[in-house]
């Protein structure tokens, strides 16, 4: 609602604050569908500690306690760092059994309380590459805790209003995404444990590549999540973390929290954020970013490929996965680019393309829903090279992730078989080709499992019980041993499973030892950090000796042997990957020449001279203690017996071995970093907990203009309340209004129920009085999404009563009947070119007996088909959309359907007055419009009972991706993404009688303010072929 100034005097500030939230009580699902469905399915409990309330499934109690142990220490540390020491509410946390590969904090906003949602585990290998093991949910919780504690820093007027109303919003949300995510990612690795993205060489290599591509000359647009140079991670995370890290190093961490405090106490949070930075740092955001940019240029290291590193594929996408067939040297690449959709490409050893095929399926009944390199793991060739295997994460019927094992014909690219129901990530096909070994994740424990490809039977190869993160395994050439990464106390290390089932460490230094591949029976090729960069290495397994293979400038991923003399790998080159090859001969020669050393000195990091190794690992940092009950490795190494003949010189004693680095220690999960948890209560969830206490309660008022004598405006006011139980099973919203003009109350009520989730049921009823009419409305609808297809059905009831006037009697019109709708879409696109392949199908319908208080029954049926194609060859930044839609209103009065006359946004200028083919009588205005958009006829409305529409649109994009830290000194940031040029044609045939056609073009400038609010300014020209219609010029904006 809006208010207009008039003679009536109102307290300006109070009116502004209250009107921001008027009418905001609403009912909507509290959680994503798959999360809500898990809560409805599981036996939920509530665990209360000193600093949090944690809702969890009963079968995940162990995971919940480990998460609480890690998170309590993080929350306490963050609240200690915060500028304000005011007591805050307990952190509200939800642990779900849904596999949704995400975690988030929802900021407090009208009708929605602040909350954190965590998964029981992750199943995408991408998290491992970023330094967060798939079961390290406690570390993920610490990242989210930064968001939570930051948002809780609310002071001044907003703190008072939030307490009175139950929560309007939290001012720190307006510091923009780069600061929110940058701060959380920065602290991700600084809360008692060296973990996460700040310590990932993949993350660092990605950033170093982006900086090198621009030679350090960035702009504030690199902080935007929409900057496509930083796909797929986003500038808000990647640039944001590095910028916040610079601020912390240059100015100290305390100023970060001083800024949070300033923002939390500001009167107008969205305005002048950059000036608050100036108050804290002495410089605005733009000046600080310029400083940051200068530091990047000063410290820039220009590195080139060594002469031995050969480029095989120049453009391999911005995110890719690679494997190779050691037998014939062929490679398989799954890649996506800014101008290329996801493809699976197999090449011969000499680089010739064997095949390349798009992976996303379009037609209904598709065997998988999504496909992307970020979803792929465990890609490997069978030993004979006939088959290619990979595990790809997909979407199940409720929207959760599920793993599928693909068998692909390596000659044609056809997917010949799928195995469903894998919870985890991929691995390797066994030597005999009969089984596939993968990582299965259950709760917060990961284990190796062997899947029989014929019978489907599964055999567990390891027996880790809790808090274990594993990477993709590989099978030895003889089929008896398995090498795999394991996330230990220091980071990723390699473990070998022997044929008898025993486990032993191959490395124990935490130098991101990952992605092993067998070269032969005694050698592994794998990734390992060297001088801060991930490089390919080779190891002699029997001796654990290691030699470096590559010296790539930035980052190596997915190194795989090509024959016995070379490795192929993904090489980061600026903001994209190439496929390169490097020889193995020198590294293998180094291993053969290396003199034999004691095993404990190989692939370890011995304690520095003058120090004493202790049993406490580096997990115990900054006052954190190890979680009790975890096994500890032995502290002493075995001794060697003395020999009496022949006499020999006594060697000096070996350096002391830190148990945390002892490769001969038992292979056990690392201790959980955290504080001992004091559980105050732990009890089953009460279904109506919090339901009867509204979490949103706001009185509001506004003025209504006096359109009779232009005197003082009328006063109107009301109250909105909303509430729901803690798990979102039951929710309600009630709004009461009264204004002195109508002198009658208005009421609206809505209720939502998620007990039958994934179905969400919502009913509403209202009585509204305005403009000499009374509206009675009621709805009852159920909705859910099947895979990615939303479906809804229900009943709509509208009753509108117009008051009698001097010129007409009272009129009552009514529309009651069932409705249903569904829409299907399958497609894929690129960040520069938009949707390149796509198919959309939509259907909706309704039946309204005795419509408009007449005896006839009116139907409403609509069908639509949309198709998307890539544009012209070799452009990469264009696409073509073709669409056809038909709509019919059988039994309806003439002219009920409106075609055209709808603006695509807010128009600033239109060169013609709006016209229509006569207005609808009041009897046909129950409060629901039947309308269809016709491009080129935004100024005119045709009336009909049915219509057939066809549209074609070609769009070319000029990529800009440039931004500023603030706009006009006090407004939020501004990011200019692109300019679009459209050419279009549209035609409508109404009542199977008249044709209305237009062709034209448009130019659109797309912007984003505050990293959250999309704006577009456009100019459109249309030539109409109808007699009497001239050309149309339209200038406006959309938002």
C-alpha positions, 0 to 999 in steps of 0.5 A: 500500500502507498500513502499520499501526502495531504493536509493530514499530518503524520509522523514522517519517520514512523509512517515510513517504517510502518508502511514498509511492512503493511499488508505483509502477513502471508502464508507460504511454505516455510522450507523447500519442498524436499526439506519440508517433506523430510520433516513430515516423513521423519520422527523429529526431535528438538535438542536445546543447548546453551546457544541453539535450538536444533531440530533433527530426525531421531535417526540422525541424533549422533550427527546432530550432536557432532554438528552441535559440538562444532557449531557451539564453539563457532557461535561463541567465538563469533559472538565474542568477535561481534562489536555488540555484546548484547544477549541474542536469541538462540540460533534456530537450526534445522537438520534435514535428511533430505539430500539437497546439497545446500545449506542456508540462513534465512534472514528474518523478514515479515512473517518469516523468522530467522533460521538455518537449514543444514543437510545431513551430508553432501553428495557432490564431489565439488564440496570435496574440491572446495575443502569441505568434505561431504560429511563435514556438516559441522564446518558448513554450519560454522560458515552459516553461523557467520551469517546468523550471528551477523544478521542478529546484530540489530540495534537502535530503532529496528531492534525495538521494532523487531521485538515489538512486531516479532520481526520486520527485517534485519538491517545487515541484509543490505550490506550486499551479497559480496560482504555477506558471503565474503565474510562467511567464507573468510571465517569458514577456515578460521574457526578452530580448523584449517578447512574450507575454501580459504585452504582449498588450492582449487578455490585459490587457483580459480581466483588466481586465474581470474586475476591473471586474466585481467592482469589484476585490473578488476572493477567492483563488478567482480564482487557481483554474483552475476559476473560471469567471468567467475562462473560457477562460484560467483563474484560474491563468494570468490571476490568477496572472500578475497576482498574481505580477507584483504580488509582483515589483513590491512585493517584488522578483523575488528573493523569488520564487526564494527561495520556490522554493528554500524549497519545493524544500528542504521536508521535507513539500512539500504541507503549510504552503506558505502558511507558507513564503510567510510565511517569505519575504514576512513574510505568508501567501498570504491576506494577500498576496492581500488586499494585491493586492486592495487595490491593484486597488481603488486603481488601478481605473479605471471607464470607460463606453462613449462615447455614440457606441458602440451596443450591438447584442447584450447577451450575446455569450458569454465568447469569440466571433468576429465578422464583418460583411457590408459590403454589407447590414450583417448580422453573423455571430457564433460564440460560447460562453457559461457558460450557452450552447453554441457557436452560429453566429448571423447577424443582420440590420443591425437586430439581428433574428436570421436564424438560430442553429444549434449547431455540434457534430455528434453522430452517428457519421460526423460531418463534423467533431469539435469546434467552438468560437470559439477554433478559428475564424479567417478568418470572412468573407462572400462579396461577394454575401452568399450564403456565409459562409466560416470556417476551423475547427480540427478533430481528425484520426484520431490526435488532432492538429489539422487545419484545415477551410475551411467554406462556410456558406449565409448564409441558412440556416446549412447547411454546404454544403462542406468543404475539408480539410487546411489547416495554418494559419489562415483569411483571406478569400475573394477578390473573385471568390469563386473562391478563398480566401486563408489562412495556411499554416504549414510548420515555423516559417514562415508564408506566404499561400496562395491556394486555388482552391475548384473545383480545390483547387490552391494558390498561394503568395503570399509566400515567407518561409523561416523564423521568420515569424508572420502573421495572417489576410489580407484581400483588397482590393475590386479583388482585387489586394492583400492586407493582413495582420498580421506579427509583427515585432521590436516586435510585430504590424504590418500589411503590404500585398502589391501586385498585382506581389507586392511587400510594403510595411509599412503600420505599423512601431510594433508597437502590436498592429496586427491584424485588418485589414478593407477599408472601400474601395479605400483604407481599412482598418479594423483593431485597434491599441493605444491607451493600453494598450487595443485599439481600432478604427482606420481607415487611409488606405492610400495615405498610411498615416495613421491615425485612431482609431474607438472608445474602448471601456472595455476591449477591442475585437476583430474590428472589421468595417465595416458599410456605409461609415459604421460598424463592428461589433465585439466589446466586452469588458464585464466577463466577457463580450462584447457586440456593439457598433457605432460610427460611422466618420464622425468618424475618416474626417473626421479623415483627410481633414483631416490635412495630408500628412506624409512617409511615414516619420512616419506609423504609426511611432515615431520615435527620441526627440530626442537619441538616435541610432538604431542598427541593433540593434532592441529584440530585443537586450535584457538581454545577448541577441544577435540570431541570426546569419544573419537579414537586417537592414533597411537603416539609411539612408533615401533622400534627396531631390534638390534643386531649383534653381527656384523658390528655396525656404526650406530645411526642417530635416532630418527626425528620424533614423529607427530602422531597426526602425521604418522603414516603407520598409524591406524586409519581412523576418522579425525576427531571432531573439532568443537566444544563439549555440548551441554544438552539442556533438553532433548525431546520429541517435537510438539506439532503445534510448538509456537503456533499460537504465538504470532511471530509477526504482529504489525499495526499499520495506517495510511491515508486514502485520497478524498476523490469527492471534494479533494479535502482532507484524505481519509484515514485507514488502519489495521493490523496484520498477524501471522504465525506458524509452528516451528516445522512449518506444518501449520501456518496462518495469516490474518489481516484486519483493516478499517478506513473512514471512507468506507466505514466498514471493516475488511478481513483476510485470512489464510491457512497453510498446511504441510502435513501432507508434504510434498503436497502443500495445501492452502486455503484463504478467505477475505472480505474487502470493501472499496470503491463502492463494491464488496468482494468476497473471495475464497480459495482452496488449492493444493500444489507440489512439484514433480521433479521440476514440474509444478502442479496445482489444483483447487477451487476458486470462489469469487463474489463481487457486489456493486452498490446501487447508484443513481444510474444503475441498480445493485449488481452481483456477479459470481465465479465459482469452480475448480482449476488446475495447472501444470507446466513442464520445462526441460532445457539448458543454456549458457551464461552468455547465450541464454537458453540454447536448447529447451522445450516448455509445455503448459496446460491449465483449465477451469470450469465455472458452473453458473458463471457470472450468476447466469445459467451457463457454464464457462470453461477456460482451457489454455495450452502452450508450447515453447521451443528454444534453439541456439542462434547463429553458428559461432556467435555464442551469445544469441538464441531463438525462441518459438512459442505457440499458445491457444486459449478458449473460453467455451460457454463464455459471453462474447468479448470476455477474453482480452488479447493485447493491451498489457504493458511488459513493465512500467512505460515512461513513453508510448506514442499512442493512447491506449484503446480497446474494443469496448469495455466489459460490463460490470456483470463480467468483472468478478475480480478475475481477468482473462487475458493474453499478452500480444507483443506489439499491441501493448496499446490496444485490447482485442476482445474474443472468446478464443485465440491462437497465438504464435511468437518468434523472438531472436535475441543477441546479447552484448556482454558488459559485466561491469559494475560500481561499488555504489551509485551516486555516492549513497545508493547501493551498488550498480552492475551492468550485465548486458545489452540485448537486441531483439527481433520479433514477430507475433500473430494472433488469430481471434475467434478463428476469424481475425488476424492481428500481426506485428513485427519489430525490435527492441533494445534492453539494458539490464542492470542490477542494484544492490546485488539483488534488484534487477532492473531493465530499461527498454525501447521497443518498436513495432509495426502492425499490419492491421489497417488503422494501426500505426507504428508503436514506440514504447519506452519503459522499464521492468523490475 
